[in-house]
Amino acid sequence: MTIKLDDPHGATPLDADEIASLIPGHITTQGELNEWEQLNIFQGEYWAYQQRTEILTEDFLCQLHKQMFGETWKWAGQFRKTDTNIGVDWFKIGVEVKNLLDDARYQIEHASYPPDEIAVRFHHRLVAIHLFPNGNGRHARLMADLLVKRLGQPRFTWGSRSLVHVGETRQQYIAALQAANKHDIRPLLAFARS
Ligand SMILES: Nc1ncnc2c1ncn2[C@@H]1O[C@H](COP(=O)(O)OP(=O)(O)OP(=O)(O)O)[C@@H](O)[C@H]1O
């Protein structure tokens, strides 16, 4: 079975092996896949906001991805094992994640930045590492929301529009990430609260 996935600007293309990892057998169109995935993500969000455990752990990062995508993709919650167009070499993911979590804990402990900036910097590094074969943007946005809430602030608004479809809001988001890649975090900080 071949499913044509029209990836929006900035999304990771799935390879044939990953497409073969789709769990529901009845899905044949992109629309059905989107609907199914969205329902799974709502369940994951509901689960996430019930949790009272530590979130800055590798185990939580993987569990959250599994809760968001575990009814959809067989590889949900598992680090990728191939290289993607965005992200570090796949075999460096473990060490990069450990550094990211250590840095975030340090920043919180020492109030190195205001809460929004800690969470937005965390979001940027998470998508830049690109832990999973897919779902990295949605997972990293929810992680940043959970983190900023734990730091006493309301969750982010991320442009107040869907970022899944190609459009002006998504272009602004990708441009803000590209600025962050060049060490200017301000556009992403502003975008997250817009
Ligand atoms: N140039 C870039 N630099 C850093 N991160 C990027 C860049 N382009 C895209 N991204 C991030 O990668 C994500 C796309 O990765 P992936 O397809 O795994 O996530 P997704 O959740 O399936 O996508 P979506 O954002 O469409 O919901 C984007 O949402 C964005 O967060």
Ligand as a Chemical Component Dictionary entry (heavy atoms), coordinates in Angstrom:
data_LIG
# 
_chem_comp.id                   LIG 
_chem_comp.type                 NON-POLYMER 
_chem_comp.pdbx_formal_charge   0 
_chem_comp.three_letter_code    LIG 
# 
loop_
_chem_comp_atom.comp_id 
_chem_comp_atom.atom_id 
_chem_comp_atom.alt_atom_id 
_chem_comp_atom.type_symbol 
_chem_comp_atom.charge 
_chem_comp_atom.model_Cartn_x 
_chem_comp_atom.model_Cartn_y 
_chem_comp_atom.model_Cartn_z 
_chem_comp_atom.pdbx_ordinal 
LIG N1  N1  N 0 14.833 24.926 9.538  1  
LIG C1  C1  C 0 14.416 24.383 10.668 2  
LIG N2  N2  N 0 15.171 24.473 11.790 3  
LIG C2  C2  C 0 14.754 23.905 12.942 4  
LIG N3  N3  N 0 13.593 23.217 13.070 5  
LIG C3  C3  C 0 12.821 23.102 11.998 6  
LIG C4  C4  C 0 13.172 23.675 10.742 7  
LIG N4  N4  N 0 12.194 23.373 9.854  8  
LIG C5  C5  C 0 11.269 22.668 10.531 9  
LIG N5  N5  N 0 11.613 22.508 11.812 10 
LIG C6  C6  C 0 10.871 21.813 12.885 11 
LIG O1  O1  O 0 10.620 20.502 12.479 12 
LIG C7  C7  C 0 9.199  20.233 12.576 13 
LIG C8  C8  C 0 8.830  19.254 11.484 14 
LIG O2  O2  O 0 9.288  17.973 11.901 15 
LIG P1  P1  P 0 8.293  16.733 11.926 16 
LIG O3  O3  O 0 7.710  16.581 10.560 17 
LIG O4  O4  O 0 8.959  15.598 12.576 18 
LIG O5  O5  O 0 7.185  17.278 12.945 19 
LIG P2  P2  P 0 5.618  17.208 12.854 20 
LIG O6  O6  O 0 5.069  17.447 14.222 21 
LIG O7  O7  O 0 5.199  15.955 12.164 22 
LIG O8  O8  O 0 5.335  18.440 11.933 23 
LIG P3  P3  P 0 4.298  19.613 12.058 24 
LIG O9  O9  O 0 5.077  20.804 12.502 25 
LIG O10 O10 O 0 3.804  19.712 10.669 26 
LIG O11 O11 O 0 3.191  19.309 12.995 27 
LIG C9  C9  C 0 8.530  21.584 12.445 28 
LIG O12 O12 O 0 7.268  21.626 13.097 29 
LIG C10 C10 C 0 9.517  22.473 13.171 30 
LIG O13 O13 O 0 9.303  22.403 14.575 31 
# 
loop_
_chem_comp_bond.comp_id 
_chem_comp_bond.atom_id_1 
_chem_comp_bond.atom_id_2 
_chem_comp_bond.value_order 
_chem_comp_bond.pdbx_ordinal 
LIG N1  C1  SING 1  
LIG C1  N2  SING 2  
LIG C1  C4  DOUB 3  
LIG N2  C2  DOUB 4  
LIG C2  N3  SING 5  
LIG N3  C3  DOUB 6  
LIG C3  C4  SING 7  
LIG C3  N5  SING 8  
LIG C4  N4  SING 9  
LIG N4  C5  DOUB 10 
LIG C5  N5  SING 11 
LIG N5  C6  SING 12 
LIG C6  O1  SING 13 
LIG C6  C10 SING 14 
LIG O1  C7  SING 15 
LIG C7  C8  SING 16 
LIG C7  C9  SING 17 
LIG C8  O2  SING 18 
LIG O2  P1  SING 19 
LIG P1  O3  DOUB 20 
LIG P1  O4  SING 21 
LIG P1  O5  SING 22 
LIG O5  P2  SING 23 
LIG P2  O6  DOUB 24 
LIG P2  O7  SING 25 
LIG P2  O8  SING 26 
LIG O8  P3  SING 27 
LIG P3  O9  DOUB 28 
LIG P3  O10 SING 29 
LIG P3  O11 SING 30 
LIG C9  O12 SING 31 
LIG C9  C10 SING 32 
LIG C10 O13 SING 33 
# 
